[in-house]
Each structure stands twice: as C-alpha cells, then as structure tokens.
C-alpha cells in the first residue's frame, strides 16, 4: 500500500526540514567554551551512530513492508513456517553491543573530564563563584572579590570559573547552555562545576528545573568580559554598590522576581546555604495561593525563630505581582 | 476541625467554572438518564458487582478512554498556552497544575488501565482459563484504581490541583513550598490506585503460572501473556517502593515529619531516588504489554509465527532486570560523581540491546509474510519508525555527559513522548482494533479507523518532532511562557498546530466507537482476522464462561494449528460439563467508596474523620475473610444452548455435534 511509503517519507523528511531551517538556533551545537565543546563533540559522535541505526531500521522497514504487503495478486501466497535464525539473532545482538561500547568509552571519558578544570586551562588561576538559587532568582557571590550580584554574573574570558552551587529554597538546575551542561542546586548541599568562556559575549543562563509559580522567570545573563573590563567592573562595584544587610537579604530570599542587583559584600558572611546545619530560610505563608489551605509546621531551624523577625508572619504582597502579571496588556509579537 | 467553605471550591477562573458546571450537568444527566431508562438495577448487577474478567477489562478501558480525554484536554491547553510567546491564556499556576495532572493522568490513569484492561480481557482467554485466579480481588483492583482516579480528578474543582509536576519533586511538593492541600491529592489518590495495581500484579502472576490450560507450557504462551507475566513481576518489585515513598510524603505533608524537607535534616533527593526507583520500572510496566500487543498483531497480520520467539522472551526478561538498574539516569545532574553516572549510563544504554532484538524480530516476522494492512496492523507498522526515533534519542539521553545539555529540556519531553505514544498509545489502539470483536461482537469501522490512524500519527509527529529542536535550542520544559526574543515561537506554533491534528484523530476514534456500536455488522465469525492464539478459539463476543471445554495446546500459536489440523474445534454434547464460576459481589465497589471517602478526608487533613471512614475499610476486610461463597455452577443445558447459538454457523470453524 502506498500509504505506508508515505509515512516513511514524511517521518524521514520532517527532521530534514528542521535541520535545514533551524540550524542557527540550536545553542547546544554552538558551544562557546571548552566544556560545552566536550559535550557537543560527544553529541555529534552519538548522532552519527544513531543516524546509522535510523537509516538501517528505516530502510529495512520500508523494504520489508513494501515487498511483502498483501496485494490482489499474492492472495494465495501462504507464508512459510519460520521460527527464527540463530545467526541473524546473534548479529543483531552483537552489533548493538558494539555500538553501545563505541558510545560508552567517550561518555565515561567526558563524564570524568567534566568534573575537572578543562584541559589546557589547568595553569590558569580559577575564579570561584558561589551560586545560590532562591525562589525565583539567582544570587552570585564572588568571595575572592567580595561582591555579590543577583540575576547576572560577569566573568573574565578564558578563565576557568569554579561554580559552587547551592539553594536557599527549592531545587533548581543551573544551566548556561552555550558554556556547558547543567547541574542541580540543592538546599544544604553543594554541587560544583567548571565553566570557561572562550570569548567575550553575553550568554543566557536559566533554571531548567521546575520550582513553582515563578519558574519561567528564572533567567540570568552571564557576561564574559576581557580581563581588563572584568577588573574594572569589580573596582566599580566595590566603589559604587551598596552593602547587603542581613535584613535585606532575608527580604531578597522571599519568593519574588527581582531585576538585577549588585552589592559590595556577600551573604556568605552570615550564612552559607551549602552547610547542612545552616538555618532554613523558608516561610510557607509566602507560598499560599488558591485552594484549600493545609496546616504548616514550625521548624526549629527556621530563620524566623528569633524575636526580631516575627513580624514577617502574615502578609505577602510580594507574590501578588506575579499573579497580576496575567491581566496585563501584553501583545505576543 | 473548622471547614473553610470559602476555600473548598476553586473559584475565579472561567475555565474551571466552565468545568464545574459541565461536571454538574454531566452528573445530573447520568443520574437522570439511568433513572429514566430504569437502568440502575442493570448497572448494579451486570457491571458494578461483576467479577467477570472481560467486563472488568471493559470497565478499565472505558475509564482509560475517559482519562485519555481529560489528559488530552490538559495537553491541548498547554499547547494553546505555548502557541505564541508571552501568551496569557493560562496563568503560571494554572499551567503548572495542568502539566502535573496531564502527566499523572496519562501515565497512571490512562496508559496503565488501558493496558490492564486489555490484559484482563485477553490473558485468561490466551491461556485457556475461565477467569483470573482471584476474580473478586480483580474487581477490587479495578475499583481501587477507579476510586484513586476519581479522587485525583476532582482536585481541580475541589481543593486545588496538584501542581508540583507528575514527579512531585521535593522540597517543592512539601508543605514548605506548597502549603495548600493540593499535593495531598497526589499522595493519597495515587496510593489508593497503587494498591489496586499491586493486587493486579499478584493476580496475574498467579493466573498465568497456575491457570494455564493443558499443554500450555511457559514457552508456548502467546507473547502478550509473556509480557503480562513479566510486567506483573515488575509491578510487584517496583510498586511497593512507590507505596513507601507516597506514605513518607503523606507523613511529611500531614504530620510534619522530615523525610524530604529542607528543614529538620530531610533529604529532598531521597524522594527523587525512591520516585524513580519505581518510576523507571513503571515505564517498562506500560511498555512491555504494549510490545506484547504488537507481537500478536504483527504475527497475525503477517500470517507468520513470531520470529525469534525465544529471544523475544529473553529480551523482555532482560529489559525487566535492567529496568531496576537505571533509575539514576533521571538525575545525572544531581552531581553524584562520574563513577555513578558512568555505571548508570552503561546500564541505560544496554537496554537498547534487548529492545533492538525485539525490533529486528518484529521486522523479520513480517519478512516473507503477507502483510495485511488492517487498522490494527497500521498502528503496529507506524510504531516501528516512530519508536525507533524515541529509542535512538533515548540512547543519546542515556549518555550521562551529553544529558547535561538535554536534561529538563523539551528534547527530553519529545523523547519520552516518542517512546510512550508509539510504544503505548499506538499499541492500545492496535489492541483495541484487534480485540474489539472479542469484547463487543463486532469490528470497529476500518475506514474510520484509517482516518483515526493517519490524523493521529501525522499529528503526533508534527506535535513532538519540533520539541527535539526546541530542546536543543535551550527551551526548558514546564515553562508556561517564553519570550519573543528566544526565537522559539515558530516551532512552538508548529507543535501547537500538530496537537490539533492529533486531537482530531482522537475525535475520529471516539466517533468510530459510537458509529460501530450503533451500525457495525454483528454477523461476523468468531475469528475475523484468521488469528493464531486461543482467545479466538471461542465465541465472539466471548460467552461469560469463556470456554465450554478447555482447549488443549500442542504448540505455539495453538489456535492456528488447531485450524490447520482441524483439531479441537468441535464440541460434542458428551463433552459438556457443569461449569463452576465465581459469584458477583458488591463488596469491591463498597470498598472503593470507603477508600474514596477516607482518602478524601485525609486529603483535607481531617484525620479523625478519615480514621472513622477507614474503620469501614477494616470492617470490609473482616467481612471478606468470613465470606464462604464458593460461586455457582452453570448447568449443562445452559452451556449447550449458548454453544449452539454460535457454533455451526456459516463460515464458522467451530462446530458442535450432538
């Protein structure tokens, strides 16, 4: 039946159309640093093998379905009794195993490489940035430089950046697709990763792990700069930016969307959320929304368990802005 | 406990108001209709109290189709919301609720009951049995599933929908970040349905191991029976993990324990581990029976026995073993280190080997065959290329290091839709077109079936293929909107348009059911497809005792050789004996109501009321253990009469002689 051939044709054509039409868009195939490049190379290697599998299966499928379809002239053909073929079955067991081996070796290699400073950058002094994810913002602390930013991070080009990830609330996934893969940021835990940007440029970073109503707004900018620009930026921040206080910080951690903020000190002075014995900075009252409200529980290790902060209980004007956002006068284009 | 009536119903959203009104109208309509047609008694005696595996199967399938509709509407709403950048059709909260319920409903209340329904209808017939091993337990399984499904479905109008994703990751799903009762629905409705599933697993293992007819050795079982057996084993291995995880979740949310919380030393990733320790095997729980369906359909319509039957069996056993060893691939990005990630990359990629074996065996079953393009076969054919795409992208995702770039993106979403839709949905459609006459005594319309097929398959590809490319462009999953600058707009729009075609396919399917129930030819033989296995060795639709005389099996594809050698097709009067059958019981349904009430109270955190209702459950258990009803016997005359009514017809291979 000709319809079957159509289906093969359509299915084979769709990826072609997309591959030609959208190539320029696919950030995963345009790595801007050695870490992302390692992953892209691995993906390309796997794509070649997978394409081979697809071609073999699709052509075998097309050939068999076409050749052995029921036609008016073969109605009296009675198919033979056939129970299998040891040779054939060994072949199609062995070949996939070989393909798996071909994929495993570079995968394991890459998994180990991605834990280290990228090759060729070992002698360069890395910069450490503590990333603290909160609802629904990203906080970047530069302990060596003594500054802190919210929702953007400037980094020097060609320098390994040692990101130490943690979270003050829900679990997020820290992802700058142009520079490398992602990793989870979890409360009272620390994960780490190295990223390097080859050239100055602005890259989109985002949270890819769903964490509630404000999730879609958890994007940040990573700006890779020349060393001079970066040092200049640090000096400027130290001169002009305000100091972050503990009260302001608690305000900052509430579930809100904020723009960019810059401070001339870091919150690591009083709390490191990666420490498993650190205080918990959550307040269920701030997450109330529609529906039937259940009971919540007082926790001993909560930051509100000090007299000064009791007035935080109660109102939650911050989260309403997200709510109102939907009645607005946006136009899609 | 003070009931906060102002929070009881969800208000303020026109979509939800519309749903509330339509639910109320439907309920009134059903009650009115049943009363007007005087069908209450019929409903109770023929369906609600039934323990007949075929009727239970039909009830599973009807529920699954309804849930398919619900989950599909969720999907369409999501597609509408993301069809244009900065769209304001749904709020982010509403979108979160919808993708959560879409996932839960499609996996647990659509895919599973659809397959369990087909298992119920077909497996006892395929092994030549008169029912499952524990018929009343089977009814209880169904009613617990139904209770859980209904409890979960009322959430969006009463109390609030779960909104933490179908994975319900902690700490987000905990009280610290989700203080409304919405996620209690997840913990409790899934618990109730899960108990039912666990019982199904036990029931089918015992049925298949103990109730096979004479000569039906394990290696002569039809492939669908094999996959059902292995699936049941996975259910028994995996579901208790979920039961425990959900219980811990319930404690965390209701009583303030700290298993998965941020505060008090809880470990949120413990939930992720427990969830996926169940969740990954769950994928194979739905995929393996589907593979079984394809095996039956492909063999029948190629007029050949399954190529490499033995290696097919080893392959499913291999998949079952590996399924328990791959759960970490759902969170390579947790940072558990390269050694752990390497191990799980390898185990995950190894799954491609048995799956590849199956794929080639299906292809070579068709080789040298005579492929008849019925609707059931078309679904099985479309499965091959579509599932191959799902499979190869699965291998790509399995590579830990590469996954750092795919994880949580639409690439992943596209992948698992390419696995689950061809692998499960195509299969249940194939199974439904194939086995429909066994249930209802007529075929589904083939012409409408082909419309259904083409719209659905084309719509599916247009909906999900763009998502691969969106993911590679950096689009994260579960985001309710995106900016115009992101450049995602054209592909999202294409995907949304595809979903309309997909929905049109589903609509044709529903119309096909309606049309065929009303107009299809009832005068068909008991073996309309010239099939190969024992479910076709009896009447169509199947009489309630299945077989007047239990068939004897001498080889694989037993019925095919019975027809070829003209053996065992004739029933003599002297062979008819009384048939012992289980009695109907209202208890499973009553248990369903009690579980539902108790669960509902627990969702609203009214612990005392829930405990009181739970006393009813215990009373039911005690009552059941003193229930000595041994069933009843069908007299010889009645069997004879039933058999005469379908045997000896023109074109019928089965004969009856006195």
Interface residues (C-beta under 8 A of the other chain):
Chain A: X1 X3 X4 X7 X8 X10 X11 X14 X15 X18 X22 X25 X26 X27 X28 X29 X36 X38 X39 X40 X42 X43 X46 X47 X50 X53 X54 X57 X58 X60 X61 X64 X65 X68 X69 X70 X74 X75 X77 X78 X79 X80 X81 X82 X83 X84 X85 X88 X89 X92 X93 X96 X97 X99 X100 X103 X104 X107 X108 X110 X111 X112 X113 X114 X115 X135 X169 X170 X171 X173 X175 X177 X180 X181 X182 X183 X184 X186 X187 X188 X191 X192 X204 X206 X207 X208 X209 X210 X211 X212 X213 X214 X215 X216 X276 X280 X282 X284 X285 X287 X288 X289 X290 X291 X292 X293 X294 X295 X296 X297 X299 X300 X301 X302 X322 X323 X326 X327 X328 X330 X331 X332 X333
Chain B: X4 X7 X8 X10 X11 X12 X84 X85 X86 X87 X88 X91 X92 X93 X96 X158 X159 X160 X161 X163 X164 X165 X169 X171 X172 X175 X176 X177 X178 X179 X180 X181 X182 X184 X253 X254 X256 X261 X262 X263 X264 X265 X268 X269 X302 X303 X304 X305 X307 X308 X309 X310 X311 X331 X333 X334 X335 X337 X338 X341 X342 X345 X346 X349 X350 X352 X353 X356 X357 X359 X360 X361 X363 X364 X366 X367 X368 X369 X370 X371 X372 X373 X378 X381 X382 X384 X385 X386 X388 X389 X392 X393 X395 X396 X399 X400 X401 X402 X403 X404 X405 X407 X408 X409 X454 X457 X458 X461 X462 X465 X466 X468 X469 X472 X473 X474 X476 X477 X478 X479 X480 X481 X482 X484 X487 X491 X604 X605
